[in-house]
Amino acid sequence: MPEAMLEVRPLGLDGVLELRPAKFGDARGFFSETYNKDRFREAGVALDFVQDNHSLSAAPGTLRGLHYQLPPRAQDKLVRVVQGAIFDVAVDIRRGSATFGKWVGLEVSAERWNQILVPAGFAHGFVTLEPDTVVVYKVTDVYSPDHDRSIRFDDPEIGIEWPLGADGPLLSDKDRNAPFLAGAQVFETGS
């Protein structure tokens, strides 16, 4: 058995991780174990995923986010790209946290074969960097419209440095009309 089946790198905010599963190739193509519950637990990621999501964004500059679900239906997300590339962002929305309102970004791509773990308590979003980008992600709770929330992608209080072209992002109405962090319902934690 290969030694490093899964590389894990913290990204500077509590619980936000880059994960890179091993990829084995030969003349036929490649094989990769993108998720293995036991290996993830050994690496300190002990989550029970219950739903897989799959999105296709045809145009570069398609921005989805910043999305999250409130407790008791909060979701941890394990995000990967099977075609194309994204700039993926996690924002700490745990009021009382020392890093409340701070963000971290990571390029996630089919070429890099990496993943990002976005824990519950963080808003999540991404912008596509290539045409026909396909994103798949696992979540630890099912979608709940009653708990679904969003925050503006361009909130100046957060200050995310999105890699956007001159035309700006392609947005849904939901994302275009999302509240700023100051007016959003977020996670409440102790001080």
C-alpha positions, 0 to 999 in steps of 0.5 A: 500500500502506498504511504501517502494515499492522502495529503492534508494541508491546513489553509489558515482558518480553523478546519479549512483544509486542502486535501490531495488524494493519491493518483496512480496512472499508466498507459490506460489512464489513472485511478484515484481514491477520492474519498475513503472514510477510514483514510479521511478519519486517519487524517483527522477528518471524521465526517459522515457525508450524506449527499453528493452535489454536481454542478456544471458552469459553462462560462468562465467567471460563473460565481456561485456563493457565498452559501451556507446552511444554519444549524441544525442543518449546517453542512461540512463540504468536501469540494473537488473539480473533475473538469476545469478549475475554480477559485474556491473561497471559505469565509468564517461566519462564526460570530465570536470566532477570532477569525470572524469575517476572514476568508481563504481562497484556493485554486481547485482543479482537475489538473491539480487533483486537489479538494477543499474541506469547508467546515460548517460555520463557513460560507462557501463560494467559487468562481470558475476559471475555465469553460465547462467546469464541473464541480462535485462535492459531498455534504454532511446534511441534506439541502434544507431550504428553511436553513439555506442562507447566503452572503454577498460575494463582493461584501467590502467588509470581507474583501474577497479578492476574486479573480474576475475579468473586466465583465465581472461575474455571472451570478444567479438572482439569489447571489446578486441579491444576497445580504452583506455579512453585517445583515446576515444570519450567521453562526453564534459562538461564545466569545 
